[in-house]
Amino acid sequence: MKNIKLFIWDFDGTLVDSYPYTVSCLQRAIGDFGHEVTYSQVMEQMLDTIPAALRYFSERFEIPDLAERFRQYHQTGADEPVRLFEGVLPVLERILQRGGVNLIFTNRNETIFPMLEQLGIDHYFAEVVTVQHPHFAWKPAPDAIEYLMEAYGGTVEDTVMIGDRVCDLASGWHAGCKTCHILTPAVPQYPPCDWRIENYRQMLELLQ
């Protein structure tokens, strides 16, 4: 990663351990309509994307209002109980020290902003593109990455998309940039990538 300039990060499951809370919110939403699903059943569908999971359970249980009920539980902003993955801060700091740029491209909504502030990492990121941006499609579309490369002077050779799921890396593939896969126990996927790491100590070594 010595030649990488732009580091475009996914948020949930990459920078923060938020899957347990997100799964719980969807379980509660489904339960409100009289159905029960296990953690593993929800997580299996979320391996694609959260919107895909919502569509799946909405159709399976015939709940047209499921997405709205899920958002009511999930849109708690800074009160959401999440934590940074170990080793994230030194990596973010190292990127800035070497003149790089940290950016976020997330399928999360505007609740990310109070969370970033609460976690104390908002100042590490030059820009955050959320799912509510009016001009960009959700992952795995490349639109947001292409915009960020143009806005911050990046190229396909010096830009990397970093995430834990196929949809994250697919947005990078479609944009033609480099990709880095964060391997986590919650997401047993092994998509093709330029780099695969199991923890942020390994990423820090790649940045030396």
Z-matrix of the N, CA and C atoms (Angstrom, degrees):
N
C 1 1.452
C 2 1.529 1 112.94
N 3 1.293 2 117.15 1 14.16
C 4 1.464 3 120.32 2 -175.32
C 5 1.520 4 112.99 3 -62.30
N 6 1.324 5 117.29 4 -28.06
C 7 1.463 6 119.92 5 -176.45
C 8 1.526 7 113.41 6 -100.23
N 9 1.320 8 117.17 7 5.99
C 10 1.459 9 119.79 8 -178.60
C 11 1.528 10 110.44 9 -80.53
N 12 1.330 11 115.11 10 134.28
C 13 1.470 12 122.13 11 -179.85
C 14 1.526 13 111.43 12 -107.35
N 15 1.338 14 116.90 13 -45.21
C 16 1.453 15 120.98 14 -177.65
C 17 1.529 16 109.96 15 -105.63
N 18 1.318 17 116.42 16 125.63
C 19 1.457 18 122.91 17 179.14
C 20 1.525 19 107.52 18 -113.93
N 21 1.342 20 116.15 19 106.47
C 22 1.458 21 121.60 20 -177.58
C 23 1.524 22 108.07 21 -101.19
N 24 1.327 23 116.02 22 115.69
C 25 1.451 24 122.35 23 -171.62
C 26 1.532 25 112.63 24 -102.29
N 27 1.317 26 116.41 25 138.50
C 28 1.451 27 121.62 26 159.91
C 29 1.533 28 106.13 27 -73.77
N 30 1.318 29 117.42 28 164.27
C 31 1.473 30 120.11 29 -178.38
C 32 1.524 31 112.30 30 -107.67
N 33 1.328 32 117.05 31 -68.33
C 34 1.465 33 120.94 32 -175.79
C 35 1.526 34 111.39 33 -68.67
N 36 1.330 35 115.54 34 126.69
C 37 1.454 36 120.20 35 179.14
C 38 1.515 37 113.80 36 81.29
N 39 1.334 38 116.51 37 -6.21
C 40 1.465 39 120.64 38 178.94
C 41 1.523 40 110.43 39 -114.47
N 42 1.319 41 116.75 40 -59.30
C 43 1.455 42 120.54 41 175.85
C 44 1.523 43 111.75 42 -88.22
N 45 1.329 44 116.34 43 -34.16
C 46 1.465 45 120.37 44 -176.74
C 47 1.522 46 111.20 45 -128.49
N 48 1.329 47 114.84 46 150.72
C 49 1.455 48 122.25 47 178.12
C 50 1.525 49 108.20 48 -90.02
N 51 1.316 50 116.74 49 85.15
C 52 1.467 51 121.54 50 -173.54
C 53 1.522 52 113.68 51 -113.82
N 54 1.326 53 118.69 52 -3.62
C 55 1.460 54 119.86 53 -175.76
C 56 1.535 55 113.91 54 -60.67
N 57 1.342 56 119.64 55 -42.20
C 58 1.468 57 117.94 56 -179.97
C 59 1.526 58 112.55 57 -56.88
N 60 1.320 59 117.30 58 -42.01
C 61 1.463 60 120.27 59 179.78
C 62 1.529 61 111.06 60 -68.03
N 63 1.329 62 117.11 61 -43.69
C 64 1.465 63 120.70 62 -178.61
C 65 1.522 64 110.87 63 -63.03
N 66 1.323 65 116.98 64 -43.26
C 67 1.464 66 120.43 65 177.48
C 68 1.522 67 110.36 66 -61.84
N 69 1.329 68 116.68 67 -42.40
C 70 1.455 69 120.90 68 179.51
C 71 1.526 70 111.52 69 -60.43
N 72 1.338 71 116.56 70 -40.19
C 73 1.467 72 120.47 71 178.99
C 74 1.524 73 111.23 72 -62.92
N 75 1.337 74 116.94 73 -41.75
C 76 1.461 75 120.01 74 -179.72
C 77 1.527 76 110.85 75 -70.45
N 78 1.323 77 117.10 76 -37.48
C 79 1.460 78 120.27 77 176.23
C 80 1.532 79 110.68 78 -61.28
N 81 1.317 80 116.65 79 -43.37
C 82 1.467 81 120.93 80 179.69
C 83 1.524 82 110.61 81 -64.56
N 84 1.341 83 116.23 82 -41.67
C 85 1.464 84 120.12 83 -179.52
C 86 1.527 85 110.89 84 -62.80
N 87 1.326 86 116.34 85 -44.43
C 88 1.466 87 120.61 86 178.60
C 89 1.525 88 110.28 87 -65.54
N 90 1.333 89 115.84 88 -39.76
C 91 1.456 90 120.39 89 179.54
C 92 1.511 91 113.36 90 -62.48
N 93 1.334 92 116.73 91 -31.45
C 94 1.469 93 120.43 92 178.27
C 95 1.523 94 112.28 93 -61.48
N 96 1.334 95 115.82 94 -22.12
C 97 1.466 96 120.50 95 -179.61
C 98 1.531 97 112.05 96 -103.07
N 99 1.338 98 115.46 97 15.29
C 100 1.456 99 119.84 98 172.34
C 101 1.508 100 116.06 99 87.29
N 102 1.337 101 118.03 100 18.85
C 103 1.465 102 120.60 101 -179.76
C 104 1.526 103 110.28 102 -124.18
N 105 1.327 104 116.55 103 155.33
C 106 1.457 105 121.86 104 178.56
C 107 1.521 106 110.03 105 -123.25
N 108 1.323 107 115.70 106 137.88
C 109 1.467 108 121.52 107 174.71
C 110 1.519 109 108.00 108 -135.99
N 111 1.312 110 116.36 109 149.59
C 112 1.460 111 120.90 110 179.75
C 113 1.522 112 111.11 111 -84.83
N 114 1.311 113 115.15 112 165.02
C 115 1.465 114 120.98 113 176.81
C 116 1.523 115 110.48 114 -57.21
N 117 1.329 116 116.69 115 -45.67
C 118 1.465 117 120.33 116 -177.00
C 119 1.524 118 111.75 117 -65.95
N 120 1.339 119 117.44 118 -34.88
C 121 1.463 120 120.21 119 178.39
C 122 1.532 121 111.02 120 -65.23
N 123 1.320 122 116.21 121 -41.70
C 124 1.466 123 119.70 122 178.36
C 125 1.519 124 110.33 123 -68.21
N 126 1.316 125 116.51 124 -44.99
C 127 1.463 126 120.19 125 -177.32
C 128 1.523 127 111.24 126 -63.59
N 129 1.316 128 116.86 127 -35.52
C 130 1.467 129 120.37 128 178.30
C 131 1.525 130 111.11 129 -59.20
N 132 1.322 131 117.05 130 -40.95
C 133 1.461 132 120.67 131 179.81
C 134 1.525 133 111.62 132 -76.41
N 135 1.318 134 117.16 133 -31.39
C 136 1.464 135 121.03 134 -179.77
C 137 1.520 136 112.50 135 -73.72
N 138 1.330 137 117.56 136 -12.76
C 139 1.462 138 119.68 137 177.84
C 140 1.523 139 110.96 138 -60.03
N 141 1.321 140 116.51 139 -27.58
C 142 1.465 141 120.67 140 173.57
C 143 1.523 142 107.50 141 -77.47
N 144 1.316 143 117.11 142 -83.87
C 145 1.466 144 122.12 143 173.12
C 146 1.522 145 107.43 144 -150.53
N 147 1.314 146 116.92 145 162.47
C 148 1.460 147 120.32 146 175.50
C 149 1.529 148 110.71 147 -62.23
N 150 1.347 149 119.44 148 -44.72
C 151 1.466 150 118.87 149 176.72
C 152 1.534 151 112.80 150 -57.36
N 153 1.334 152 116.54 151 -37.00
C 154 1.462 153 119.63 152 178.26
C 155 1.527 154 110.45 153 -65.22
N 156 1.322 155 116.61 154 -39.50
C 157 1.467 156 120.36 155 177.87
C 158 1.523 157 110.61 156 -64.32
N 159 1.325 158 116.59 157 -41.44
C 160 1.461 159 120.34 158 178.77
C 161 1.531 160 110.91 159 -62.21
N 162 1.326 161 116.16 160 -43.24
C 163 1.473 162 119.74 161 178.78
C 164 1.522 163 110.60 162 -62.48
N 165 1.329 164 116.04 163 -43.44
C 166 1.456 165 120.64 164 -177.20
C 167 1.525 166 111.27 165 -60.55
N 168 1.332 167 116.93 166 -51.05
C 169 1.467 168 119.72 167 -176.50
C 170 1.526 169 111.70 168 -74.30
N 171 1.320 170 116.63 169 -29.79
C 172 1.459 171 119.88 170 175.82
C 173 1.532 172 110.70 171 -62.51
N 174 1.334 173 115.81 172 -43.06
C 175 1.461 174 120.44 173 178.99
C 176 1.527 175 111.52 174 -74.03
N 177 1.323 176 116.80 175 -40.35
C 178 1.468 177 120.83 176 -177.15
C 179 1.526 178 111.27 177 -62.53
N 180 1.337 179 116.33 178 -43.11
C 181 1.454 180 120.23 179 -176.36
C 182 1.531 181 113.10 180 -103.78
N 183 1.339 182 116.02 181 4.69
C 184 1.464 183 121.47 182 179.60
C 185 1.536 184 110.72 183 55.43
N 186 1.331 185 114.63 184 57.39
C 187 1.471 186 121.75 185 -179.82
C 188 1.531 187 107.95 186 -120.33
N 189 1.305 188 119.08 187 88.75
C 190 1.470 189 120.41 188 -177.81
C 191 1.530 190 113.74 189 -64.65
N 192 1.344 191 117.68 190 -23.11
C 193 1.463 192 120.92 191 -177.39
C 194 1.525 193 112.78 192 -98.14
N 195 1.326 194 117.39 193 14.76
C 196 1.466 195 119.66 194 -175.39
C 197 1.525 196 112.21 195 -62.18
N 198 1.324 197 117.93 196 -43.94
C 199 1.466 198 120.49 197 -177.44
C 200 1.522 199 111.34 198 -60.40
N 201 1.314 200 116.68 199 -41.10
C 202 1.460 201 120.50 200 -179.76
C 203 1.526 202 110.89 201 -66.67
N 204 1.340 203 117.06 202 -42.31
C 205 1.460 204 119.74 203 178.57
C 206 1.531 205 111.17 204 -64.75
N 207 1.334 206 116.24 205 -39.75
C 208 1.466 207 119.96 206 176.77
C 209 1.529 208 110.49 207 -60.60
N 210 1.316 209 117.22 208 -44.16
C 211 1.462 210 120.46 209 -179.69
C 212 1.528 211 111.60 210 -62.72
N 213 1.312 212 117.26 211 -34.55
C 214 1.458 213 120.12 212 178.15
C 215 1.517 214 111.57 213 -61.43
N 216 1.327 215 116.24 214 -37.69
C 217 1.462 216 120.17 215 177.44
C 218 1.527 217 112.11 216 -78.20
N 219 1.334 218 116.25 217 -37.46
C 220 1.457 219 121.19 218 -169.58
C 221 1.518 220 113.65 219 -83.65
N 222 1.325 221 117.92 220 -26.34
C 223 1.456 222 121.26 221 -175.47
C 224 1.517 223 110.91 222 -84.10
N 225 1.308 224 115.29 223 66.72
C 226 1.457 225 120.12 224 -179.44
C 227 1.512 226 112.58 225 -106.32
N 228 1.335 227 116.88 226 1.96
C 229 1.464 228 120.58 227 175.15
C 230 1.507 229 112.86 228 59.39
N 231 1.321 230 115.98 229 -132.28
C 232 1.462 231 121.92 230 -173.18
C 233 1.520 232 112.97 231 -68.58
N 234 1.340 233 118.18 232 -12.47
C 235 1.459 234 120.36 233 179.94
C 236 1.523 235 112.58 234 -80.04
N 237 1.320 236 117.37 235 -8.20
C 238 1.460 237 120.01 236 -178.03
C 239 1.529 238 110.23 237 -67.02
N 240 1.338 239 117.66 238 128.51
C 241 1.468 240 120.97 239 -174.99
C 242 1.530 241 112.41 240 -80.61
N 243 1.301 242 116.96 241 83.78
C 244 1.461 243 120.95 242 178.23
C 245 1.520 244 109.05 243 -123.98
N 246 1.318 245 115.72 244 162.92
C 247 1.463 246 120.64 245 178.34
C 248 1.517 247 109.09 246 -136.78
N 249 1.325 248 115.18 247 152.99
C 250 1.454 249 120.15 248 174.77
C 251 1.517 250 109.48 249 -70.04
N 252 1.316 251 116.60 250 144.68
C 253 1.458 252 119.50 251 171.55
C 254 1.528 253 109.48 252 -67.90
N 255 1.302 254 115.65 253 146.80
C 256 1.461 255 121.41 254 -178.83
C 257 1.533 256 110.40 255 -59.36
N 258 1.315 257 115.65 256 131.95
C 259 1.461 258 120.89 257 175.82
C 260 1.509 259 115.56 258 91.69
N 261 1.344 260 117.91 259 -1.39
C 262 1.466 261 120.38 260 -178.33
C 263 1.523 262 111.51 261 -66.23
N 264 1.330 263 117.57 262 -46.03
C 265 1.467 264 120.89 263 -174.49
C 266 1.527 265 113.22 264 -58.81
N 267 1.341 266 119.62 265 -47.91
C 268 1.464 267 118.65 266 178.10
C 269 1.529 268 113.25 267 -58.99
N 270 1.339 269 117.34 268 -33.65
C 271 1.459 270 120.76 269 178.77
C 272 1.524 271 110.59 270 -68.15
N 273 1.330 272 116.72 271 -47.29
C 274 1.464 273 120.24 272 178.77
C 275 1.530 274 111.15 273 -60.15
N 276 1.316 275 116.44 274 -41.13
C 277 1.461 276 121.03 275 179.52
C 278 1.530 277 111.12 276 -66.32
N 279 1.316 278 115.98 277 -42.43
C 280 1.461 279 120.32 278 -179.62
C 281 1.523 280 111.29 279 -62.24
N 282 1.325 281 116.98 280 -39.72
C 283 1.465 282 120.83 281 179.51
C 284 1.519 283 110.58 282 -61.27
N 285 1.329 284 117.33 283 -44.05
C 286 1.460 285 120.33 284 178.90
C 287 1.530 286 111.27 285 -68.13
N 288 1.309 287 117.79 286 -37.69
C 289 1.465 288 121.60 287 -179.97
C 290 1.517 289 111.83 288 -61.64
N 291 1.312 290 117.16 289 -33.95
C 292 1.457 291 120.55 290 -179.14
C 293 1.521 292 112.62 291 -91.59
N 294 1.345 293 117.26 292 9.81
C 295 1.459 294 121.44 293 175.58
C 296 1.499 295 115.28 294 87.29
N 297 1.335 296 117.45 295 13.20
C 298 1.454 297 120.98 296 179.03
C 299 1.521 298 111.69 297 -84.11
N 300 1.321 299 116.05 298 176.32
C 301 1.457 300 123.18 299 -178.44
C 302 1.530 301 108.85 300 -126.86
N 303 1.335 302 116.04 301 127.36
C 304 1.468 303 121.52 302 174.67
C 305 1.528 304 109.60 303 -96.38
N 306 1.331 305 116.35 304 132.58
C 307 1.459 306 123.23 305 179.61
C 308 1.525 307 108.40 306 -136.54
N 309 1.317 308 117.85 307 159.48
C 310 1.463 309 121.47 308 177.51
C 311 1.521 310 109.60 309 -125.75
N 312 1.331 311 115.62 310 134.31
C 313 1.462 312 123.16 311 171.32
C 314 1.519 313 105.92 312 -126.19
N 315 1.338 314 116.74 313 110.36
C 316 1.455 315 121.13 314 -172.26
C 317 1.520 316 112.23 315 -131.01
N 318 1.321 317 116.07 316 148.24
C 319 1.461 318 121.20 317 172.00
C 320 1.526 319 111.22 318 -84.43
N 321 1.328 320 116.80 319 3.46
C 322 1.472 321 121.95 320 174.37
C 323 1.528 322 108.82 321 -77.58
N 324 1.333 323 115.94 322 160.24
C 325 1.461 324 120.63 323 178.63
C 326 1.533 325 111.17 324 -91.24
N 327 1.328 326 116.05 325 -159.65
C 328 1.458 327 121.39 326 -174.20
C 329 1.526 328 113.91 327 -66.67
N 330 1.332 329 118.31 328 -7.90
C 331 1.457 330 119.68 329 178.10
C 332 1.525 331 112.04 330 -64.16
N 333 1.317 332 117.23 331 -13.33
C 334 1.459 333 119.77 332 -179.58
C 335 1.527 334 112.20 333 -65.09
N 336 1.329 335 117.93 334 -30.90
C 337 1.464 336 119.89 335 -172.27
C 338 1.525 337 113.03 336 -67.63
N 339 1.340 338 120.53 337 -48.57
C 340 1.465 339 118.08 338 174.98
C 341 1.523 340 112.78 339 -65.50
N 342 1.336 341 117.07 340 -28.26
C 343 1.456 342 119.57 341 178.03
C 344 1.520 343 110.95 342 -67.63
N 345 1.343 344 116.32 343 -44.16
C 346 1.464 345 119.77 344 177.88
C 347 1.522 346 110.93 345 -59.12
N 348 1.327 347 115.54 346 -40.01
C 349 1.466 348 120.19 347 -179.84
C 350 1.519 349 110.94 348 -67.22
N 351 1.332 350 116.36 349 -44.00
C 352 1.456 351 119.92 350 179.91
C 353 1.523 352 111.50 351 -63.73
N 354 1.323 353 116.38 352 -38.49
C 355 1.466 354 121.06 353 179.62
C 356 1.526 355 112.17 354 -74.21
N 357 1.326 356 116.60 355 -12.77
C 358 1.463 357 120.99 356 178.26
C 359 1.512 358 114.19 357 77.16
N 360 1.347 359 116.55 358 27.29
C 361 1.467 360 118.88 359 -177.58
C 362 1.527 361 112.77 360 -122.58
N 363 1.321 362 117.93 361 5.95
C 364 1.468 363 120.19 362 -176.48
C 365 1.522 364 112.45 363 -59.81
N 366 1.341 365 117.31 364 -32.76
C 367 1.467 366 120.63 365 -176.65
C 368 1.527 367 113.01 366 -75.18
N 369 1.311 368 117.78 367 -8.91
C 370 1.466 369 120.02 368 179.33
C 371 1.529 370 112.17 369 -80.88
N 372 1.336 371 118.20 370 -14.02
C 373 1.462 372 121.28 371 -171.07
C 374 1.522 373 111.50 372 -113.96
N 375 1.324 374 115.04 373 128.08
C 376 1.461 375 120.51 374 -179.47
C 377 1.520 376 111.45 375 -73.78
N 378 1.339 377 117.52 376 -31.27
C 379 1.464 378 120.71 377 -179.88
C 380 1.525 379 109.54 378 -158.88
N 381 1.331 380 115.10 379 149.38
C 382 1.460 381 122.28 380 177.85
C 383 1.524 382 108.26 381 -127.06
N 384 1.329 383 116.72 382 122.47
C 385 1.464 384 121.94 383 176.39
C 386 1.518 385 107.84 384 -105.26
N 387 1.334 386 116.74 385 119.64
C 388 1.453 387 121.74 386 -178.51
C 389 1.522 388 110.98 387 -106.30
N 390 1.317 389 115.11 388 175.28
C 391 1.457 390 121.45 389 179.84
C 392 1.524 391 111.60 390 -66.49
N 393 1.333 392 116.93 391 -18.45
C 394 1.462 393 120.32 392 -178.13
C 395 1.523 394 113.54 393 -87.48
N 396 1.324 395 117.07 394 1.69
C 397 1.461 396 119.27 395 176.45
C 398 1.531 397 108.72 396 -64.59
N 399 1.324 398 117.67 397 131.42
C 400 1.471 399 119.29 398 -172.41
C 401 1.521 400 115.53 399 -72.96
N 402 1.333 401 117.64 400 -14.09
C 403 1.463 402 119.18 401 -171.88
C 404 1.528 403 114.64 402 -110.13
N 405 1.321 404 118.16 403 -4.60
C 406 1.457 405 119.94 404 -174.77
C 407 1.516 406 111.48 405 -122.24
N 408 1.331 407 115.73 406 138.20
C 409 1.458 408 120.81 407 176.37
C 410 1.523 409 110.13 408 -77.44
N 411 1.333 410 115.76 409 161.48
C 412 1.457 411 121.48 410 177.68
C 413 1.531 412 109.81 411 -67.21
N 414 1.337 413 115.34 412 160.82
C 415 1.458 414 119.24 413 169.22
C 416 1.522 415 107.99 414 -57.33
N 417 1.305 416 117.10 415 145.02
C 418 1.470 417 129.68 416 12.20
C 419 1.530 418 115.04 417 -91.07
N 420 1.324 419 118.63 418 20.23
C 421 1.464 420 120.04 419 177.16
C 422 1.531 421 110.55 420 -65.09
N 423 1.319 422 118.38 421 148.35
C 424 1.461 423 122.05 422 -176.15
C 425 1.524 424 114.33 423 -93.17
N 426 1.333 425 117.63 424 -2.06
C 427 1.466 426 121.25 425 -170.18
C 428 1.530 427 113.52 426 -51.74
N 429 1.334 428 115.95 427 -48.76
C 430 1.459 429 119.80 428 -176.39
C 431 1.529 430 111.43 429 -65.58
N 432 1.318 431 117.12 430 -38.90
C 433 1.463 432 119.70 431 178.84
C 434 1.517 433 110.59 432 -65.08
N 435 1.317 434 116.53 433 -42.72
C 436 1.471 435 120.09 434 178.26
C 437 1.526 436 110.83 435 -61.26
N 438 1.326 437 116.26 436 -40.59
C 439 1.467 438 120.59 437 177.16
C 440 1.533 439 110.94 438 -62.73
N 441 1.332 440 116.95 439 -46.91
C 442 1.464 441 120.43 440 -177.56
C 443 1.525 442 111.68 441 -65.19
N 444 1.321 443 117.34 442 -37.30
C 445 1.467 444 119.49 443 177.03
C 446 1.526 445 110.37 444 -62.64
N 447 1.320 446 116.46 445 -43.70
C 448 1.467 447 119.69 446 179.85
C 449 1.523 448 111.26 447 -67.40
N 450 1.328 449 116.65 448 -41.47
C 451 1.462 450 121.13 449 -176.22
C 452 1.522 451 112.38 450 -68.06
N 453 1.323 452 117.43 451 -32.20
C 454 1.461 453 120.69 452 -174.45
C 455 1.528 454 113.08 453 -114.51
N 456 1.318 455 116.33 454 16.36
C 457 1.451 456 120.51 455 173.35
C 458 1.511 457 114.92 456 70.11
N 459 1.309 458 117.21 457 29.33
C 460 1.456 459 120.03 458 179.84
C 461 1.512 460 112.48 459 -93.07
N 462 1.316 461 116.14 460 161.96
C 463 1.456 462 122.86 461 175.30
C 464 1.522 463 108.69 462 -124.08
N 465 1.323 464 116.92 463 172.34
C 466 1.459 465 119.68 464 178.89
C 467 1.527 466 111.20 465 -65.75
N 468 1.319 467 117.06 466 -20.86
C 469 1.460 468 120.86 467 -178.88
C 470 1.520 469 113.07 468 -86.17
N 471 1.335 470 118.13 469 -24.68
C 472 1.468 471 119.11 470 -177.67
C 473 1.532 472 112.79 471 -117.55
N 474 1.343 473 115.89 472 22.30
C 475 1.467 474 121.65 473 177.24
C 476 1.520 475 108.87 474 -122.86
N 477 1.328 476 116.38 475 137.95
C 478 1.457 477 120.73 476 177.05
C 479 1.529 478 109.79 477 -129.75
N 480 1.331 479 115.59 478 136.13
C 481 1.459 480 122.48 479 171.63
C 482 1.513 481 107.66 480 -98.48
N 483 1.339 482 116.67 481 127.31
C 484 1.461 483 122.19 482 -173.65
C 485 1.523 484 109.53 483 -117.07
N 486 1.329 485 117.49 484 125.88
C 487 1.462 486 119.99 485 179.51
C 488 1.504 487 112.67 486 -164.60
N 489 1.327 488 114.88 487 174.70
C 490 1.465 489 120.39 488 -176.12
C 491 1.523 490 113.45 489 -107.53
N 492 1.352 491 117.38 490 -7.05
C 493 1.459 492 120.02 491 -177.25
C 494 1.524 493 111.16 492 -124.44
N 495 1.324 494 114.49 493 163.33
C 496 1.461 495 120.22 494 -179.98
C 497 1.522 496 110.95 495 -58.51
N 498 1.345 497 117.15 496 -40.59
C 499 1.469 498 119.19 497 -177.00
C 500 1.520 499 111.67 498 -61.50
N 501 1.340 500 118.04 499 -32.56
C 502 1.467 501 121.12 500 177.24
C 503 1.519 502 110.66 501 -65.34
N 504 1.324 503 114.60 502 -51.25
C 505 1.458 504 118.87 503 -177.24
C 506 1.524 505 111.39 504 -68.75
N 507 1.321 506 116.63 505 -33.12
C 508 1.466 507 119.89 506 -179.80
C 509 1.520 508 111.07 507 -62.54
N 510 1.328 509 117.78 508 -35.33
C 511 1.462 510 119.52 509 176.47
C 512 1.521 511 109.89 510 -63.90
N 513 1.328 512 116.06 511 -35.34
C 514 1.459 513 119.90 512 175.75
C 515 1.517 514 112.53 513 -69.88
N 516 1.337 515 116.56 514 -42.48
C 517 1.472 516 119.55 515 177.27
C 518 1.523 517 110.42 516 -57.48
N 519 1.332 518 116.03 517 -47.10
C 520 1.459 519 120.14 518 -176.50
C 521 1.529 520 112.24 519 -65.88
N 522 1.338 521 115.98 520 -27.25
C 523 1.469 522 119.72 521 176.80
C 524 1.525 523 111.75 522 -84.70
N 525 1.339 524 116.65 523 -13.25
C 526 1.460 525 121.02 524 178.91
C 527 1.506 526 115.09 525 84.88
N 528 1.353 527 118.26 526 7.66
C 529 1.457 528 120.33 527 -176.78
C 530 1.530 529 110.88 528 -91.35
N 531 1.317 530 116.16 529 -179.75
C 532 1.453 531 122.06 530 177.01
C 533 1.530 532 109.78 531 -73.46
N 534 1.332 533 116.81 532 160.32
C 535 1.462 534 121.09 533 179.36
C 536 1.522 535 110.68 534 -135.97
N 537 1.333 536 115.40 535 145.56
C 538 1.464 537 121.90 536 176.64
C 539 1.517 538 108.29 537 -130.29
N 540 1.314 539 116.74 538 124.09
C 541 1.458 540 122.36 539 -178.26
C 542 1.518 541 110.21 540 -99.78
N 543 1.349 542 115.78 541 124.77
C 544 1.454 543 121.55 542 173.12
C 545 1.525 544 107.53 543 -92.15
N 546 1.305 545 117.57 544 111.55
C 547 1.464 546 121.87 545 -177.47
C 548 1.525 547 109.32 546 -83.73
N 549 1.329 548 117.08 547 119.13
C 550 1.455 549 121.69 548 179.89
C 551 1.523 550 109.91 549 -126.71
N 552 1.354 551 117.39 550 150.64
C 553 1.474 552 120.03 551 179.49
C 554 1.523 553 113.15 552 -59.98
N 555 1.348 554 117.39 553 -28.40
C 556 1.468 555 120.29 554 -177.12
C 557 1.518 556 112.56 555 -71.25
N 558 1.333 557 116.94 556 -23.38
C 559 1.463 558 120.83 557 -175.09
C 560 1.531 559 108.98 558 -127.11
N 561 1.324 560 118.45 559 90.85
C 562 1.470 561 121.48 560 -176.99
C 563 1.531 562 112.20 561 -80.53
N 564 1.307 563 115.78 562 64.26
C 565 1.458 564 121.41 563 178.66
C 566 1.527 565 109.60 564 -118.71
N 567 1.326 566 116.09 565 147.59
C 568 1.460 567 121.04 566 179.84
C 569 1.533 568 109.55 567 -131.56
N 570 1.321 569 116.80 568 65.71
C 571 1.465 570 119.60 569 -178.53
C 572 1.523 571 110.86 570 -71.18
N 573 1.331 572 118.30 571 154.06
C 574 1.465 573 120.04 572 174.94
C 575 1.523 574 110.32 573 -61.18
N 576 1.317 575 116.82 574 144.11
C 577 1.461 576 120.87 575 -176.36
C 578 1.521 577 109.23 576 -161.74
N 579 1.317 578 116.18 577 169.06
C 580 1.461 579 121.02 578 175.92
C 581 1.522 580 111.45 579 -82.38
N 582 1.333 581 116.65 580 -34.31
C 583 1.458 582 122.38 581 176.35
C 584 1.520 583 109.13 582 -138.32
N 585 1.336 584 115.71 583 142.99
C 586 1.462 585 120.66 584 172.66
C 587 1.523 586 107.80 585 -130.44
N 588 1.332 587 116.52 586 127.66
C 589 1.455 588 119.98 587 -178.97
C 590 1.521 589 109.83 588 -127.97
N 591 1.327 590 115.63 589 152.52
C 592 1.456 591 121.30 590 178.85
C 593 1.519 592 112.28 591 -100.21
N 594 1.339 593 117.16 592 -17.32
C 595 1.463 594 120.89 593 178.27
C 596 1.522 595 108.23 594 -158.20
N 597 1.325 596 115.72 595 170.09
C 598 1.465 597 119.33 596 -174.00
C 599 1.526 598 113.39 597 -81.01
N 600 1.315 599 117.47 598 -12.25
C 601 1.469 600 119.09 599 170.97
C 602 1.525 601 109.61 600 -63.32
N 603 1.321 602 115.97 601 -39.97
C 604 1.464 603 120.03 602 178.60
C 605 1.515 604 110.52 603 -64.42
N 606 1.314 605 117.70 604 -38.53
C 607 1.461 606 120.55 605 179.43
C 608 1.513 607 110.75 606 -67.71
N 609 1.299 608 116.63 607 -38.45
C 610 1.464 609 120.92 608 178.10
C 611 1.531 610 110.59 609 -61.03
N 612 1.307 611 116.43 610 -38.12
C 613 1.465 612 121.10 611 177.54
C 614 1.539 613 110.76 612 -65.71
N 615 1.336 614 116.30 613 -37.37
C 616 1.458 615 120.21 614 179.46
C 617 1.537 616 111.50 615 -67.83
N 618 1.335 617 115.76 616 -23.54
C 619 1.475 618 119.58 617 -177.79
C 620 1.517 619 112.49 618 -87.24
N 621 1.334 620 117.43 619 -8.97
C 622 1.479 621 119.92 620 -178.65
C 623 1.516 622 111.67 621 -66.43
